């Protein structure tokens, strides 16, 4: 499931059953294999949060 106000960069791969929390950003080329919490910037292969979004 992809939450509200989520931004996905180009060529992002999301595996089945993964949840991406509201107000998160997933960087280009990332491979999302685990749940991503709300309000973070996440990147990589495997994708992982690198910082919280303030505001």
PDB file of N, CA, C, O and CB in Angstrom:
ATOM      1  N   UNK A   1       0.832  -1.173   0.000  1.00  0.00           N
ATOM      2  CA  UNK A   1       0.000   0.000   0.000  1.00  0.00           C
ATOM      3  C   UNK A   1       0.888   1.252   0.000  1.00  0.00           C
ATOM      4  O   UNK A   1       1.899   1.307   0.700  1.00  0.00           O
ATOM      5  CB  UNK A   1      -0.952  -0.010   1.214  1.00  0.00           C
ATOM      6  N   UNK A   2       0.505   2.225  -0.773  1.00  0.00           N
ATOM      7  CA  UNK A   2       1.232   3.487  -0.828  1.00  0.00           C
ATOM      8  C   UNK A   2       0.355   4.548  -0.177  1.00  0.00           C
ATOM      9  O   UNK A   2      -0.795   4.740  -0.574  1.00  0.00           O
ATOM     10  CB  UNK A   2       1.607   3.878  -2.306  1.00  0.00           C
ATOM     11  N   UNK A   3       0.899   5.238   0.826  1.00  0.00           N
ATOM     12  CA  UNK A   3       0.139   6.233   1.576  1.00  0.00           C
ATOM     13  C   UNK A   3      -0.136   7.507   0.794  1.00  0.00           C
ATOM     14  O   UNK A   3       0.200   7.627  -0.384  1.00  0.00           O
ATOM     15  CB  UNK A   3       0.866   6.576   2.830  1.00  0.00           C
ATOM     16  N   UNK A   4      -0.754   8.451   1.485  1.00  0.00           N
ATOM     17  CA  UNK A   4      -1.078   9.746   0.889  1.00  0.00           C
ATOM     18  C   UNK A   4       0.159  10.633   0.820  1.00  0.00           C
ATOM     19  O   UNK A   4       1.027  10.570   1.691  1.00  0.00           O
ATOM     20  CB  UNK A   4      -2.187  10.444   1.688  1.00  0.00           C
ATOM     21  N   UNK A   5       0.234  11.463  -0.224  1.00  0.00           N
ATOM     22  CA  UNK A   5       1.295  12.448  -0.399  1.00  0.00           C
ATOM     23  C   UNK A   5       2.689  11.804  -0.423  1.00  0.00           C
ATOM     24  O   UNK A   5       3.629  12.326   0.175  1.00  0.00           O
ATOM     25  CB  UNK A   5       1.223  13.483   0.712  1.00  0.00           C
ATOM     26  N   UNK A   6       2.810  10.675  -1.114  1.00  0.00           N
ATOM     27  CA  UNK A   6       4.092   9.981  -1.263  1.00  0.00           C
ATOM     28  C   UNK A   6       4.673  10.338  -2.626  1.00  0.00           C
ATOM     29  O   UNK A   6       3.959  10.329  -3.629  1.00  0.00           O
ATOM     30  CB  UNK A   6       3.923   8.426  -1.113  1.00  0.00           C
ATOM     31  N   UNK A   7       5.949  10.649  -2.663  1.00  0.00           N
ATOM     32  CA  UNK A   7       6.643  10.941  -3.908  1.00  0.00           C
ATOM     33  C   UNK A   7       7.576   9.776  -4.207  1.00  0.00           C
ATOM     34  O   UNK A   7       8.344   9.350  -3.344  1.00  0.00           O
ATOM     35  CB  UNK A   7       7.428  12.293  -3.824  1.00  0.00           C
ATOM     36  N   UNK A   8       7.507   9.259  -5.444  1.00  0.00           N
ATOM     37  CA  UNK A   8       8.391   8.180  -5.880  1.00  0.00           C
ATOM     38  C   UNK A   8       9.257   8.689  -7.015  1.00  0.00           C
ATOM     39  O   UNK A   8       8.752   9.243  -7.992  1.00  0.00           O
ATOM     40  CB  UNK A   8       7.581   6.926  -6.321  1.00  0.00           C
ATOM     41  N   UNK A   9      10.569   8.499  -6.883  1.00  0.00           N
ATOM     42  CA  UNK A   9      11.472   8.875  -7.955  1.00  0.00           C
ATOM     43  C   UNK A   9      11.337   7.900  -9.119  1.00  0.00           C
ATOM     44  O   UNK A   9      10.627   6.900  -9.019  1.00  0.00           O
ATOM     45  CB  UNK A   9      12.923   8.918  -7.451  1.00  0.00           C
ATOM     46  N   UNK A  10      12.012   8.192 -10.212  1.00  0.00           N
ATOM     47  CA  UNK A  10      11.958   7.340 -11.389  1.00  0.00           C
ATOM     48  C   UNK A  10      12.579   5.978 -11.149  1.00  0.00           C
ATOM     49  O   UNK A  10      13.536   5.852 -10.386  1.00  0.00           O
ATOM     50  CB  UNK A  10      12.645   8.011 -12.538  1.00  0.00           C
ATOM     51  N   UNK A  11      12.039   4.962 -11.798  1.00  0.00           N
ATOM     52  CA  UNK A  11      12.561   3.586 -11.766  1.00  0.00           C
ATOM     53  C   UNK A  11      12.603   2.973 -10.372  1.00  0.00           C
ATOM     54  O   UNK A  11      13.492   2.175 -10.075  1.00  0.00           O
ATOM     55  CB  UNK A  11      13.941   3.559 -12.349  1.00  0.00           C
ATOM     56  N   UNK A  12      11.651   3.336  -9.515  1.00  0.00           N
ATOM     57  CA  UNK A  12      11.550   2.726  -8.187  1.00  0.00           C
ATOM     58  C   UNK A  12      10.852   1.382  -8.337  1.00  0.00           C
ATOM     59  O   UNK A  12       9.853   1.273  -9.048  1.00  0.00           O
ATOM     60  CB  UNK A  12      10.776   3.655  -7.183  1.00  0.00           C
ATOM     61  N   UNK A  13      11.383   0.348  -7.660  1.00  0.00           N
ATOM     62  CA  UNK A  13      10.765  -0.970  -7.646  1.00  0.00           C
ATOM     63  C   UNK A  13      10.208  -1.213  -6.252  1.00  0.00           C
ATOM     64  O   UNK A  13      10.922  -1.085  -5.257  1.00  0.00           O
ATOM     65  CB  UNK A  13      11.785  -2.084  -8.052  1.00  0.00           C
ATOM     66  N   UNK A  14       8.908  -1.570  -6.186  1.00  0.00           N
ATOM     67  CA  UNK A  14       8.251  -1.844  -4.908  1.00  0.00           C
ATOM     68  C   UNK A  14       7.801  -3.294  -4.921  1.00  0.00           C
ATOM     69  O   UNK A  14       7.002  -3.686  -5.771  1.00  0.00           O
ATOM     70  CB  UNK A  14       7.040  -0.875  -4.657  1.00  0.00           C
ATOM     71  N   UNK A  15       8.307  -4.100  -3.983  1.00  0.00           N
ATOM     72  CA  UNK A  15       7.939  -5.514  -3.942  1.00  0.00           C
ATOM     73  C   UNK A  15       6.539  -5.671  -3.336  1.00  0.00           C
ATOM     74  O   UNK A  15       6.086  -4.800  -2.593  1.00  0.00           O
ATOM     75  CB  UNK A  15       8.984  -6.328  -3.125  1.00  0.00           C
ATOM     76  N   UNK A  16       5.858  -6.770  -3.648  1.00  0.00           N
ATOM     77  CA  UNK A  16       4.502  -6.993  -3.147  1.00  0.00           C
ATOM     78  C   UNK A  16       4.449  -7.032  -1.617  1.00  0.00           C
ATOM     79  O   UNK A  16       5.358  -7.551  -0.968  1.00  0.00           O
ATOM     80  CB  UNK A  16       3.949  -8.293  -3.715  1.00  0.00           C
ATOM     81  N   UNK A  17       3.372  -6.477  -1.049  1.00  0.00           N
ATOM     82  CA  UNK A  17       3.141  -6.519   0.390  1.00  0.00           C
ATOM     83  C   UNK A  17       3.812  -5.422   1.185  1.00  0.00           C
ATOM     84  O   UNK A  17       3.669  -5.380   2.407  1.00  0.00           O
ATOM     85  CB  UNK A  17       3.586  -7.807   0.908  1.00  0.00           C
ATOM     86  N   UNK A  18       4.538  -4.536   0.532  1.00  0.00           N
ATOM     87  CA  UNK A  18       5.253  -3.457   1.224  1.00  0.00           C
ATOM     88  C   UNK A  18       4.330  -2.259   1.407  1.00  0.00           C
ATOM     89  O   UNK A  18       3.521  -1.947   0.534  1.00  0.00           O
ATOM     90  CB  UNK A  18       6.528  -3.044   0.438  1.00  0.00           C
ATOM     91  N   UNK A  19       4.460  -1.588   2.556  1.00  0.00           N
ATOM     92  CA  UNK A  19       3.692  -0.374   2.839  1.00  0.00           C
ATOM     93  C   UNK A  19       4.641   0.814   2.895  1.00  0.00           C
ATOM     94  O   UNK A  19       5.689   0.755   3.539  1.00  0.00           O
ATOM     95  CB  UNK A  19       2.899  -0.509   4.173  1.00  0.00           C
ATOM     96  N   UNK A  20       4.267   1.890   2.217  1.00  0.00           N
ATOM     97  CA  UNK A  20       5.026   3.135   2.273  1.00  0.00           C
ATOM     98  C   UNK A  20       4.137   4.142   2.977  1.00  0.00           C
ATOM     99  O   UNK A  20       3.034   4.432   2.515  1.00  0.00           O
ATOM    100  CB  UNK A  20       5.459   3.638   0.832  1.00  0.00           C
ATOM    101  N   UNK A  21       4.615   4.681   4.103  1.00  0.00           N
ATOM    102  CA  UNK A  21       3.826   5.581   4.929  1.00  0.00           C
ATOM    103  C   UNK A  21       3.560   6.926   4.280  1.00  0.00           C
ATOM    104  O   UNK A  21       4.228   7.318   3.324  1.00  0.00           O
ATOM    105  CB  UNK A  21       4.509   5.791   6.229  1.00  0.00           C
ATOM    106  N   UNK A  22       2.564   7.628   4.823  1.00  0.00           N
ATOM    107  CA  UNK A  22       2.183   8.954   4.332  1.00  0.00           C
ATOM    108  C   UNK A  22       3.365   9.929   4.381  1.00  0.00           C
ATOM    109  O   UNK A  22       4.249   9.818   5.231  1.00  0.00           O
ATOM    110  CB  UNK A  22       1.010   9.507   5.156  1.00  0.00           C
ATOM    111  N   UNK A  23       3.355  10.878   3.453  1.00  0.00           N
ATOM    112  CA  UNK A  23       4.311  11.996   3.435  1.00  0.00           C
ATOM    113  C   UNK A  23       5.767  11.560   3.355  1.00  0.00           C
ATOM    114  O   UNK A  23       6.637  12.198   3.947  1.00  0.00           O
ATOM    115  CB  UNK A  23       4.123  12.838   4.659  1.00  0.00           C
ATOM    116  N   UNK A  24       6.038  10.488   2.634  1.00  0.00           N
ATOM    117  CA  UNK A  24       7.418  10.015   2.467  1.00  0.00           C
ATOM    118  C   UNK A  24       7.890  10.234   1.036  1.00  0.00           C
ATOM    119  O   UNK A  24       7.088  10.418   0.120  1.00  0.00           O
ATOM    120  CB  UNK A  24       7.530   8.524   2.838  1.00  0.00           C
ATOM    121  N   UNK A  25       9.202  10.210   0.865  1.00  0.00           N
ATOM    122  CA  UNK A  25       9.829  10.353  -0.446  1.00  0.00           C
ATOM    123  C   UNK A  25      10.751   9.153  -0.649  1.00  0.00           C
ATOM    124  O   UNK A  25      11.567   8.834   0.217  1.00  0.00           O
ATOM    125  CB  UNK A  25      10.621  11.715  -0.565  1.00  0.00           C
ATOM    126  N   UNK A  26      10.615   8.489  -1.800  1.00  0.00           N
ATOM    127  CA  UNK A  26      11.487   7.362  -2.138  1.00  0.00           C
ATOM    128  C   UNK A  26      12.343   7.787  -3.324  1.00  0.00           C
ATOM    129  O   UNK A  26      11.819   8.155  -4.375  1.00  0.00           O
ATOM    130  CB  UNK A  26      10.657   6.059  -2.466  1.00  0.00           C
ATOM    131  N   UNK A  27      13.650   7.735  -3.152  1.00  0.00           N
ATOM    132  CA  UNK A  27      14.585   8.206  -4.162  1.00  0.00           C
ATOM    133  C   UNK A  27      14.607   7.345  -5.414  1.00  0.00           C
ATOM    134  O   UNK A  27      14.271   6.161  -5.374  1.00  0.00           O
ATOM    135  CB  UNK A  27      15.954   8.270  -3.583  1.00  0.00           C
ATOM    136  N   UNK A  28      15.006   7.948  -6.520  1.00  0.00           N
ATOM    137  CA  UNK A  28      15.061   7.293  -7.824  1.00  0.00           C
ATOM    138  C   UNK A  28      15.938   6.045  -7.789  1.00  0.00           C
ATOM    139  O   UNK A  28      17.012   6.042  -7.187  1.00  0.00           O
ATOM    140  CB  UNK A  28      15.581   8.265  -8.879  1.00  0.00           C
ATOM    141  N   UNK A  29      15.467   4.994  -8.437  1.00  0.00           N
ATOM    142  CA  UNK A  29      16.226   3.758  -8.555  1.00  0.00           C
ATOM    143  C   UNK A  29      16.207   2.881  -7.319  1.00  0.00           C
ATOM    144  O   UNK A  29      16.876   1.847  -7.297  1.00  0.00           O
ATOM    145  CB  UNK A  29      17.619   4.076  -8.889  1.00  0.00           C
ATOM    146  N   UNK A  30      15.470   3.254  -6.296  1.00  0.00           N
ATOM    147  CA  UNK A  30      15.422   2.479  -5.059  1.00  0.00           C
ATOM    148  C   UNK A  30      14.628   1.191  -5.248  1.00  0.00           C
ATOM    149  O   UNK A  30      13.726   1.117  -6.082  1.00  0.00           O
ATOM    150  CB  UNK A  30      14.810   3.311  -3.932  1.00  0.00           C
ATOM    151  N   UNK A  31      14.983   0.171  -4.454  1.00  0.00           N
ATOM    152  CA  UNK A  31      14.255  -1.092  -4.438  1.00  0.00           C
ATOM    153  C   UNK A  31      13.681  -1.250  -3.031  1.00  0.00           C
ATOM    154  O   UNK A  31      14.410  -1.491  -2.068  1.00  0.00           O
ATOM    155  CB  UNK A  31      15.185  -2.316  -4.834  1.00  0.00           C
ATOM    156  N   UNK A  32      12.354  -1.109  -2.934  1.00  0.00           N
ATOM    157  CA  UNK A  32      11.680  -1.125  -1.628  1.00  0.00           C
ATOM    158  C   UNK A  32      11.286  -2.562  -1.301  1.00  0.00           C
ATOM    159  O   UNK A  32      10.379  -3.121  -1.918  1.00  0.00           O
ATOM    160  CB  UNK A  32      10.419  -0.186  -1.623  1.00  0.00           C
ATOM    161  N   UNK A  33      11.980  -3.159  -0.320  1.00  0.00           N
ATOM    162  CA  UNK A  33      11.719  -4.551   0.063  1.00  0.00           C
ATOM    163  C   UNK A  33      11.102  -4.663   1.448  1.00  0.00           C
ATOM    164  O   UNK A  33      10.613  -5.730   1.820  1.00  0.00           O
ATOM    165  CB  UNK A  33      13.003  -5.354   0.016  1.00  0.00           C
ATOM    166  N   UNK A  34      11.116  -3.567   2.224  1.00  0.00           N
ATOM    167  CA  UNK A  34      10.543  -3.545   3.574  1.00  0.00           C
ATOM    168  C   UNK A  34       9.694  -2.303   3.734  1.00  0.00           C
ATOM    169  O   UNK A  34       9.835  -1.349   2.969  1.00  0.00           O
ATOM    170  CB  UNK A  34      11.651  -3.591   4.659  1.00  0.00           C
ATOM    171  N   UNK A  35       8.807  -2.305   4.732  1.00  0.00           N
ATOM    172  CA  UNK A  35       7.938  -1.157   4.982  1.00  0.00           C
ATOM    173  C   UNK A  35       8.761   0.101   5.255  1.00  0.00           C
ATOM    174  O   UNK A  35       9.805   0.054   5.906  1.00  0.00           O
ATOM    175  CB  UNK A  35       7.000  -1.442   6.164  1.00  0.00           C
ATOM    176  N   UNK A  36       8.264   1.222   4.742  1.00  0.00           N
ATOM    177  CA  UNK A  36       8.890   2.525   4.946  1.00  0.00           C
ATOM    178  C   UNK A  36       7.945   3.336   5.836  1.00  0.00           C
ATOM    179  O   UNK A  36       6.760   3.450   5.522  1.00  0.00           O
ATOM    180  CB  UNK A  36       9.177   3.263   3.569  1.00  0.00           C
ATOM    181  N   UNK A  37       8.447   3.902   6.942  1.00  0.00           N
ATOM    182  CA  UNK A  37       7.573   4.658   7.844  1.00  0.00           C
ATOM    183  C   UNK A  37       7.117   5.984   7.230  1.00  0.00           C
ATOM    184  O   UNK A  37       7.618   6.401   6.186  1.00  0.00           O
ATOM    185  CB  UNK A  37       8.289   4.923   9.162  1.00  0.00           C
ATOM    186  N   UNK A  38       6.177   6.628   7.884  1.00  0.00           N
ATOM    187  CA  UNK A  38       5.684   7.934   7.442  1.00  0.00           C
ATOM    188  C   UNK A  38       6.716   9.018   7.683  1.00  0.00           C
ATOM    189  O   UNK A  38       7.489   8.952   8.639  1.00  0.00           O
ATOM    190  CB  UNK A  38       4.385   8.286   8.158  1.00  0.00           C
ATOM    191  N   UNK A  39       6.727  10.024   6.806  1.00  0.00           N
ATOM    192  CA  UNK A  39       7.521  11.226   7.016  1.00  0.00           C
ATOM    193  C   UNK A  39       9.022  11.066   6.938  1.00  0.00           C
ATOM    194  O   UNK A  39       9.749  11.680   7.719  1.00  0.00           O
ATOM    195  CB  UNK A  39       7.194  11.776   8.303  1.00  0.00           C
ATOM    196  N   UNK A  40       9.508  10.244   6.002  1.00  0.00           N
ATOM    197  CA  UNK A  40      10.953  10.065   5.850  1.00  0.00           C
ATOM    198  C   UNK A  40      11.366  10.165   4.393  1.00  0.00           C
ATOM    199  O   UNK A  40      10.541  10.044   3.488  1.00  0.00           O
ATOM    200  CB  UNK A  40      11.390   8.718   6.425  1.00  0.00           C
ATOM    201  N   UNK A  41      12.660  10.389   4.180  1.00  0.00           N
ATOM    202  CA  UNK A  41      13.281  10.243   2.865  1.00  0.00           C
ATOM    203  C   UNK A  41      13.991   8.898   2.903  1.00  0.00           C
ATOM    204  O   UNK A  41      14.785   8.640   3.808  1.00  0.00           O
ATOM    205  CB  UNK A  41      14.283  11.445   2.523  1.00  0.00           C
ATOM    206  N   UNK A  42      13.709   8.036   1.923  1.00  0.00           N
ATOM    207  CA  UNK A  42      14.300   6.706   1.891  1.00  0.00           C
ATOM    208  C   UNK A  42      14.921   6.468   0.515  1.00  0.00           C
ATOM    209  O   UNK A  42      14.349   6.847  -0.507  1.00  0.00           O
ATOM    210  CB  UNK A  42      13.237   5.617   2.218  1.00  0.00           C
ATOM    211  N   UNK A  43      16.096   5.837   0.498  1.00  0.00           N
ATOM    212  CA  UNK A  43      16.807   5.572  -0.748  1.00  0.00           C
ATOM    213  C   UNK A  43      17.575   4.263  -0.644  1.00  0.00           C
ATOM    214  O   UNK A  43      17.786   3.738   0.449  1.00  0.00           O
ATOM    215  CB  UNK A  43      17.762   6.731  -1.089  1.00  0.00           C
ATOM    216  N   UNK A  44      17.988   3.746  -1.785  1.00  0.00           N
ATOM    217  CA  UNK A  44      18.933   2.637  -1.812  1.00  0.00           C
ATOM    218  C   UNK A  44      18.372   1.315  -2.284  1.00  0.00           C
ATOM    219  O   UNK A  44      17.191   1.179  -2.603  1.00  0.00           O
ATOM    220  CB  UNK A  44      19.489   2.454  -0.482  1.00  0.00           C
ATOM    221  N   UNK A  45      19.279   0.337  -2.314  1.00  0.00           N
ATOM    222  CA  UNK A  45      18.945  -1.033  -2.671  1.00  0.00           C
ATOM    223  C   UNK A  45      19.652  -1.953  -1.683  1.00  0.00           C
ATOM    224  O   UNK A  45      20.841  -2.227  -1.849  1.00  0.00           O
ATOM    225  CB  UNK A  45      19.354  -1.359  -4.152  1.00  0.00           C
ATOM    226  N   UNK A  46      18.947  -2.436  -0.657  1.00  0.00           N
ATOM    227  CA  UNK A  46      17.526  -2.232  -0.370  1.00  0.00           C
ATOM    228  C   UNK A  46      17.259  -0.836   0.191  1.00  0.00           C
ATOM    229  O   UNK A  46      18.118  -0.232   0.834  1.00  0.00           O
ATOM    230  CB  UNK A  46      17.030  -3.290   0.613  1.00  0.00           C
ATOM    231  N   UNK A  47      16.063  -0.344  -0.066  1.00  0.00           N
ATOM    232  CA  UNK A  47      15.667   0.999   0.360  1.00  0.00           C
ATOM    233  C   UNK A  47      15.585   1.082   1.879  1.00  0.00           C
ATOM    234  O   UNK A  47      15.043   0.191   2.532  1.00  0.00           O
ATOM    235  CB  UNK A  47      14.318   1.385  -0.264  1.00  0.00           C
ATOM    236  N   UNK A  48      16.130   2.164   2.434  1.00  0.00           N
ATOM    237  CA  UNK A  48      16.046   2.396   3.872  1.00  0.00           C
ATOM    238  C   UNK A  48      15.971   3.891   4.145  1.00  0.00           C
ATOM    239  O   UNK A  48      16.514   4.693   3.385  1.00  0.00           O
ATOM    240  CB  UNK A  48      17.255   1.768   4.605  1.00  0.00           C
ATOM    241  N   UNK A  49      15.296   4.266   5.233  1.00  0.00           N
ATOM    242  CA  UNK A  49      15.177   5.684   5.573  1.00  0.00           C
ATOM    243  C   UNK A  49      16.548   6.291   5.886  1.00  0.00           C
ATOM    244  O   UNK A  49      17.377   5.671   6.553  1.00  0.00           O
ATOM    245  CB  UNK A  49      14.229   5.868   6.774  1.00  0.00           C
ATOM    246  N   UNK A  50      16.773   7.517   5.391  1.00  0.00           N
ATOM    247  CA  UNK A  50      18.036   8.175   5.694  1.00  0.00           C
ATOM    248  C   UNK A  50      17.850   9.427   6.551  1.00  0.00           C
ATOM    249  O   UNK A  50      18.780   9.874   7.222  1.00  0.00           O
ATOM    250  CB  UNK A  50      18.747   8.534   4.410  1.00  0.00           C
ATOM    251  N   UNK A  51      16.623   9.994   6.520  1.00  0.00           N
ATOM    252  CA  UNK A  51      16.358  11.133   7.390  1.00  0.00           C
ATOM    253  C   UNK A  51      14.869  11.390   7.486  1.00  0.00           C
ATOM    254  O   UNK A  51      14.096  10.997   6.612  1.00  0.00           O
ATOM    255  CB  UNK A  51      17.081  12.382   6.884  1.00  0.00           C
ATOM    256  N   UNK A  52      14.480  12.053   8.555  1.00  0.00           N
ATOM    257  CA  UNK A  52      13.078  12.437   8.748  1.00  0.00           C
ATOM    258  C   UNK A  52      12.793  13.723   8.001  1.00  0.00           C
ATOM    259  O   UNK A  52      13.688  14.545   7.804  1.00  0.00           O
ATOM    260  CB  UNK A  52      12.746  12.603  10.250  1.00  0.00           C
ATOM    261  N   UNK A  53      11.546  13.898   7.583  1.00  0.00           N
ATOM    262  CA  UNK A  53      11.111  15.139   6.954  1.00  0.00           C
ATOM    263  C   UNK A  53      10.490  15.992   8.034  1.00  0.00           C
ATOM    264  O   UNK A  53       9.518  15.587   8.671  1.00  0.00           O
ATOM    265  CB  UNK A  53      10.105  14.881   5.780  1.00  0.00           C
ATOM    266  N   UNK A  54      11.042  17.165   8.243  1.00  0.00           N
ATOM    267  CA  UNK A  54      10.533  18.068   9.276  1.00  0.00           C
ATOM    268  C   UNK A  54       9.457  18.974   8.692  1.00  0.00           C
ATOM    269  O   UNK A  54       9.510  19.349   7.520  1.00  0.00           O
ATOM    270  CB  UNK A  54      11.678  18.913   9.882  1.00  0.00           C
ATOM    271  N   UNK A  55       8.495  19.312   9.516  1.00  0.00           N
ATOM    272  CA  UNK A  55       7.512  20.268   9.042  1.00  0.00           C
ATOM    273  C   UNK A  55       6.191  19.869   9.429  1.00  0.00           C
ATOM    274  O   UNK A  55       5.221  20.559   9.115  1.00  0.00           O
ATOM    275  CB  UNK A  55       7.562  20.440   7.600  1.00  0.00           C
TER     276      UNK A  55
END
